[in-house]
Amino acid sequence: MAEGYQDSGALICELARSFYDLGWVSGTGGGICLRDGDRVIVAPSGVQKERMRPEQMFAIALDGSLLTGPADAALRPSECSALFLKAINLRGAGAVIHSHSIHAVMATLLFDAEFSVSHLEMIKGVAGYAYGDRLVVPIIENTARECDLAEALEAAIVAYPATHAVLVRRHGAYIWGADWVAAKTHAECYDYLFRAAVEMRRAGIPTVMEGGTDDASVSTRRPSAGYRA
C-alpha cells in the first residue's frame, strides 16, 4: 500500500489528475498502475482519468487474473493491464505509467528504432544514468488494440535492459520505476527529454554529442559579439 494513503486507489486518482493537467491522460487515454504486494491496482478502461474515484479500481494478480473489481459491473480493467504486467514481472517495477504526451508522440516521428539523447541535465533524473551518458529508449510500432502491443513491449524491455521506458510510435510511452515516486520522476524526466529532443531536431541541433564536446551544435548557432564561427 502506498505510504501516506488509505489505499493505492486514492493515489492513482491523485496522480491521474496531475497527469491530466500535463496532457498525458486526456480523452480517457493513458493510465497508471501500482503494485501492492502480490496485487496490482489498475484503473478502469475508457473513463475520464481526472474524474476517477478509488472505489472504481481493480486488483489483478501478477499473472493477470482478476482478484477484485468495483461494484459497477459496466467497468472493465484498463486495456493497458497486460503491458503494465510486463514491466512489473520483467523489471520488478512498483508502478507503471502510460502517457499519451504529445512530446512522446512527436519523438517517435523524428526517430527511427531508437530515441537517443546525451549531455542534457535531466538525464540524471533517470535511474542509472549520468549527465554525459547516451540515453536510449526503444520505439515499437503501434497496433490497433492496446493489448496487442504486449509481445513487442516485452521484446523491447528484454533487448534494452538499461531502459525504464518504451516508446510506441504515434501513440505514447510506457514508463516505470521501483515505486510510484520513481515512476513519476522518470515520466517527468523522459517527457522533458522527449520535448528537448524534438526542439533540438527542429533547430538542427544533434541530440547526441559525439566525443562529449559541444562542437556538433556550433554550426547551428548564430555568430554573436565576441564569438567567431
VOPAGU-2260 file (C-alpha; in pm, 1 decimal, decimal comma):
REM VOPAGU-2260
SITE   aa  ch    i         X         Y         Z
SITE  MET   A    0       0,0       0,0       0,0
SITE  ALA   A    1     131,3     345,7     -88,2
SITE  GLU   A    2     272,0     520,8     216,9
SITE  GLY   A    3      57,9     811,7     338,5
SITE  TYR   A    4    -253,3     692,6     153,6
SITE  GLN   A    5    -550,0     494,6     276,9
SITE  ASP   A    6    -529,4     280,7     -33,4
SITE  SER   A    7    -348,6     268,1    -365,4
SITE  GLY   A    8    -666,6     366,2    -548,3
SITE  ALA   A    9    -665,7     708,9    -385,0
SITE  LEU   A   10    -308,4     765,5    -500,6
SITE  ILE   A   11    -389,4     654,8    -854,8
SITE  CYS   A   12    -672,4     908,0    -867,3
SITE  GLU   A   13    -448,0    1187,6    -739,5
SITE  LEU   A   14    -172,2    1107,6    -986,9
SITE  ALA   A   15    -419,3    1077,3   -1273,6
SITE  ARG   A   16    -548,9    1427,2   -1204,4
SITE  SER   A   17    -197,0    1570,8   -1216,9
SITE  PHE   A   18    -116,7    1375,5   -1534,0
SITE  TYR   A   19    -437,7    1502,8   -1693,4
SITE  ASP   A   20    -321,0    1859,2   -1628,8
SITE  LEU   A   21       3,1    1773,0   -1811,2
SITE  GLY   A   22    -186,2    1638,0   -2111,8
SITE  TRP   A   23     -72,4    1280,3   -2057,4
SITE  VAL   A   24    -410,8    1113,6   -1997,3
SITE  SER   A   25    -667,4    1324,1   -2181,9
SITE  GLY   A   26    -963,8    1179,5   -2367,9
SITE  THR   A   27    -975,2     871,5   -2139,1
SITE  GLY   A   28    -633,4     765,0   -2272,8
SITE  GLY   A   29    -322,0     673,9   -2078,4
SITE  GLY   A   30    -311,6     535,6   -1727,0
SITE  ILE   A   31    -116,1     418,4   -1424,2
SITE  CYS   A   32     -91,2     108,7   -1210,0
SITE  LEU   A   33      58,1      49,9    -866,4
SITE  ARG   A   34     189,3    -275,0    -726,5
SITE  ASP   A   35      58,9    -357,2    -378,6
SITE  GLY   A   36     235,5    -672,8    -263,9
SITE  ASP   A   37     121,0    -959,3    -484,8
SITE  ARG   A   38    -157,2    -746,8    -631,8
SITE  VAL   A   39    -155,5    -476,3    -896,2
SITE  ILE   A   40    -409,9    -195,1    -868,5
SITE  VAL   A   41    -531,1     -71,0   -1207,6
SITE  ALA   A   42    -787,2     184,0   -1317,1
SITE  PRO   A   43   -1093,4     107,7   -1528,7
SITE  SER   A   44   -1081,5     134,2   -1906,4
SITE  GLY   A   45   -1247,3     411,0   -2106,7
SITE  VAL   A   46   -1318,4     654,7   -1824,2
SITE  GLN   A   47   -1222,2    1017,7   -1771,8
SITE  LYS   A   48    -896,5     973,6   -1583,4
SITE  GLU   A   49    -922,2    1306,2   -1399,3
SITE  ARG   A   50   -1262,6    1209,7   -1255,6
SITE  MET   A   51   -1185,6     858,9   -1131,4
SITE  ARG   A   52   -1269,8     750,9    -777,3
SITE  PRO   A   53   -1085,1     496,5    -557,4
SITE  GLU   A   54   -1384,1     262,9    -548,3
SITE  GLN   A   55   -1360,4     221,2    -927,6
SITE  MET   A   56   -1022,9      45,3    -914,3
SITE  PHE   A   57    -949,2    -318,5    -998,8
SITE  ALA   A   58    -697,3    -552,5    -835,1
SITE  ILE   A   59    -528,3    -810,5   -1056,9
SITE  ALA   A   60    -274,6   -1081,5    -975,6
SITE  LEU   A   61      77,4   -1085,9   -1117,2
SITE  ASP   A   62     -39,6   -1341,4   -1374,0
SITE  GLY   A   63    -315,1   -1104,4   -1491,7
SITE  SER   A   64    -609,7   -1282,9   -1330,4
SITE  LEU   A   65    -878,4   -1062,8   -1176,0
SITE  LEU   A   66    -886,5   -1055,3    -795,6
SITE  THR   A   67   -1136,3    -781,7    -712,3
SITE  GLY   A   68   -1333,9    -521,0    -901,3
SITE  PRO   A   69   -1571,6    -231,4    -841,5
SITE  ALA   A   70   -1942,4    -266,1    -774,6
SITE  ASP   A   71   -2019,3    -113,0   -1114,4
SITE  ALA   A   72   -2038,7    -417,2   -1344,2
SITE  ALA   A   73   -2014,6    -195,2   -1652,3
SITE  LEU   A   74   -1650,0    -112,0   -1576,1
SITE  ARG   A   75   -1361,3    -313,3   -1719,1
SITE  PRO   A   76    -991,1    -320,8   -1620,1
SITE  SER   A   77    -752,1     -97,3   -1809,0
SITE  GLU   A   78    -660,9    -207,7   -2161,0
SITE  CYS   A   79    -301,8    -141,8   -2051,4
SITE  SER   A   80    -307,1    -414,8   -1784,4
SITE  ALA   A   81    -116,3    -676,0   -1986,3
SITE  LEU   A   82     150,8    -419,6   -2071,5
SITE  PHE   A   83     180,1    -295,1   -1715,0
SITE  LEU   A   84     247,3    -652,5   -1606,2
SITE  LYS   A   85     537,3    -683,8   -1849,3
SITE  ALA   A   86     732,8    -409,5   -1669,5
SITE  ILE   A   87     629,3    -541,7   -1329,3
SITE  ASN   A   88     723,5    -903,9   -1394,0
SITE  LEU   A   89    1032,3    -842,2   -1607,9
SITE  ARG   A   90    1177,1    -542,8   -1423,0
SITE  GLY   A   91    1025,8    -559,6   -1076,4
SITE  ALA   A   92     850,7    -227,0   -1129,8
SITE  GLY   A   93     637,8     -97,6    -845,6
SITE  ALA   A   94     446,7     143,4   -1068,3
SITE  VAL   A   95     396,6     188,4   -1442,6
SITE  ILE   A   96     269,0     497,8   -1621,6
SITE  HIS   A   97     122,5     504,5   -1971,4
SITE  SER   A   98     146,2     854,3   -2118,4
SITE  HIS   A   99     -13,4     994,6   -2432,4
SITE  SER   A  100     209,8    1301,5   -2414,1
SITE  ILE   A  101     238,5    1488,2   -2742,5
SITE  HIS   A  102     614,4    1515,5   -2679,4
SITE  ALA   A  103     642,6    1137,0   -2671,2
SITE  VAL   A  104     436,6    1105,1   -2988,1
SITE  MET   A  105     646,5    1363,5   -3171,9
SITE  ALA   A  106     968,0    1193,4   -3061,7
SITE  THR   A  107     851,7     869,5   -3224,6
SITE  LEU   A  108     802,9    1055,1   -3553,4
SITE  LEU   A  109    1151,4    1205,1   -3553,3
SITE  PHE   A  110    1348,5     894,9   -3453,2
SITE  ASP   A  111    1355,7     552,4   -3616,8
SITE  ALA   A  112    1400,6     243,0   -3398,4
SITE  GLU   A  113    1556,3     424,5   -3103,2
SITE  PHE   A  114    1522,5     759,2   -2932,7
SITE  SER   A  115    1860,9     883,6   -2810,2
SITE  VAL   A  116    1997,2    1191,0   -2634,3
SITE  SER   A  117    2309,2    1278,5   -2438,3
SITE  HIS   A  118    2451,2    1562,2   -2230,6
SITE  LEU   A  119    2123,8    1700,3   -2101,4
SITE  GLU   A  120    2087,4    1768,5   -1729,3
SITE  MET   A  121    1753,5    1590,4   -1691,1
SITE  ILE   A  122    1913,8    1260,1   -1795,0
SITE  LYS   A  123    2040,7    1246,2   -1435,2
SITE  GLY   A  124    1682,7    1204,9   -1315,9
SITE  VAL   A  125    1660,9     860,2   -1478,2
SITE  ALA   A  126    1798,3     584,7   -1254,6
SITE  GLY   A  127    2136,2     453,8   -1364,9
SITE  TYR   A  128    2224,0     747,7   -1590,1
SITE  ALA   A  129    2469,4    1036,9   -1560,6
SITE  TYR   A  130    2477,7    1369,5   -1746,9
SITE  GLY   A  131    2726,1    1253,0   -2011,6
SITE  ASP   A  132    2557,8     919,6   -2081,1
SITE  ARG   A  133    2372,7     838,5   -2401,0
SITE  LEU   A  134    2015,0     763,6   -2300,1
SITE  VAL   A  135    1834,5     531,0   -2539,6
SITE  VAL   A  136    1463,9     442,5   -2548,0
SITE  PRO   A  137    1339,6     171,9   -2786,7
SITE  ILE   A  138    1049,2     254,8   -3018,5
SITE  ILE   A  139     793,8     -12,3   -3108,9
SITE  GLU   A  140     521,3      10,1   -3371,0
SITE  ASN   A  141     162,6      80,8   -3270,5
SITE  THR   A  142    -122,3    -168,7   -3308,8
SITE  ALA   A  143    -497,3    -130,5   -3347,2
SITE  ARG   A  144    -558,9    -260,2   -2994,0
SITE  GLU   A  145    -357,2    -174,8   -2683,9
SITE  CYS   A  146    -329,5    -533,7   -2562,8
SITE  ASP   A  147    -169,7    -638,7   -2892,7
SITE  LEU   A  148     139,7    -434,9   -2801,5
SITE  ALA   A  149     234,0    -674,8   -2520,2
SITE  GLU   A  150     466,4    -901,6   -2720,8
SITE  ALA   A  151     660,9    -614,3   -2878,9
SITE  LEU   A  152     682,8    -433,1   -2545,3
SITE  GLU   A  153     823,6    -744,1   -2379,3
SITE  ALA   A  154    1081,9    -785,8   -2655,2
SITE  ALA   A  155    1191,5    -422,2   -2617,5
SITE  ILE   A  156    1221,2    -450,0   -2238,8
SITE  VAL   A  157    1438,3    -760,6   -2275,0
SITE  ALA   A  158    1652,4    -612,2   -2553,4
SITE  TYR   A  159    1717,1    -284,4   -2366,9
SITE  PRO   A  160    1795,1    -377,7   -2004,7
SITE  ALA   A  161    1901,2     -23,6   -1911,2
SITE  THR   A  162    1580,0     146,8   -2019,0
SITE  HIS   A  163    1294,6     249,2   -1790,2
SITE  ALA   A  164    1066,4     334,9   -2082,3
SITE  VAL   A  165     942,0     214,3   -2419,7
SITE  LEU   A  166     800,2     449,1   -2680,8
SITE  VAL   A  167     509,2     345,7   -2904,0
SITE  ARG   A  168     504,5     516,5   -3241,6
SITE  ARG   A  169     220,9     763,8   -3297,4
SITE  HIS   A  170      83,6     662,4   -2957,6
SITE  GLY   A  171     284,6     748,9   -2645,4
SITE  ALA   A  172     511,1     581,9   -2391,3
SITE  TYR   A  173     521,4     325,1   -2111,9
SITE  ILE   A  174     744,2     434,0   -1823,1
SITE  TRP   A  175     813,4     259,5   -1493,1
SITE  GLY   A  176    1006,5     276,5   -1168,7
SITE  ALA   A  177    1071,9      86,7    -847,0
SITE  ASP   A  178     778,1     265,4    -682,4
SITE  TRP   A  179     533,0     541,0    -769,4
SITE  VAL   A  180     780,5     815,7    -679,6
SITE  ALA   A  181    1047,2     672,9    -910,9
SITE  ALA   A  182     795,4     611,0   -1190,7
SITE  LYS   A  183     661,9     967,2   -1164,2
SITE  THR   A  184    1015,1    1108,2   -1160,2
SITE  HIS   A  185    1111,2     901,2   -1462,6
SITE  ALA   A  186     797,1    1003,9   -1651,1
SITE  GLU   A  187     865,8    1372,0   -1589,0
SITE  CYS   A  188    1232,6    1344,4   -1689,3
SITE  TYR   A  189    1162,7    1137,8   -2000,5
SITE  ASP   A  190     891,2    1379,6   -2109,7
SITE  TYR   A  191    1132,1    1671,4   -2069,8
SITE  LEU   A  192    1392,4    1484,2   -2275,9
SITE  PHE   A  193    1139,7    1395,9   -2546,7
SITE  ARG   A  194    1040,6    1760,5   -2574,2
SITE  ALA   A  195    1401,2    1881,6   -2569,0
SITE  ALA   A  196    1498,4    1637,4   -2844,1
SITE  VAL   A  197    1207,3    1744,5   -3063,8
SITE  GLU   A  198    1309,1    2110,4   -3025,1
SITE  MET   A  199    1674,0    2025,2   -3090,8
SITE  ARG   A  200    1584,3    1841,9   -3411,2
SITE  ARG   A  201    1370,4    2138,2   -3516,9
SITE  ALA   A  202    1666,9    2370,3   -3463,3
SITE  GLY   A  203    1907,8    2138,9   -3644,3
SITE  ILE   A  204    2099,6    2050,9   -3327,9
SITE  PRO   A  205    2215,8    1688,2   -3288,6
SITE  THR   A  206    2060,2    1518,6   -2987,6
SITE  VAL   A  207    2375,3    1318,2   -2914,3
SITE  MET   A  208    2707,7    1497,5   -2866,3
SITE  GLU   A  209    2988,6    1297,5   -3020,3
SITE  GLY   A  210    3303,0    1272,4   -2809,3
SITE  GLY   A  211    3144,9    1461,6   -2522,2
SITE  THR   A  212    3205,3    1803,0   -2680,9
SITE  ASP   A  213    2960,1    2067,0   -2792,9
SITE  ASP   A  214    3121,6    2105,6   -3135,6
SITE  ALA   A  215    2836,0    1923,1   -3306,4
SITE  SER   A  216    2590,4    2203,5   -3235,7
SITE  VAL   A  217    2818,4    2502,5   -3300,3
SITE  SER   A  218    2725,5    2523,2   -3667,6
SITE  THR   A  219    2362,4    2586,2   -3580,2
SITE  ARG   A  220    2434,3    2894,2   -3370,6
SITE  ARG   A  221    2425,3    3247,8   -3498,6
SITE  PRO   A  222    2752,5    3440,4   -3451,0
SITE  SER   A  223    2727,4    3698,8   -3174,7
SITE  ALA   A  224    2956,4    3964,4   -3030,8
SITE  GLY   A  225    3277,6    3806,8   -2907,8
SITE  TYR   A  226    3211,7    3478,8   -3089,0
SITE  ARG   A  227    3378,0    3356,4   -3405,5
SITE  ALA   A  228    3207,1    3094,6   -3616,7
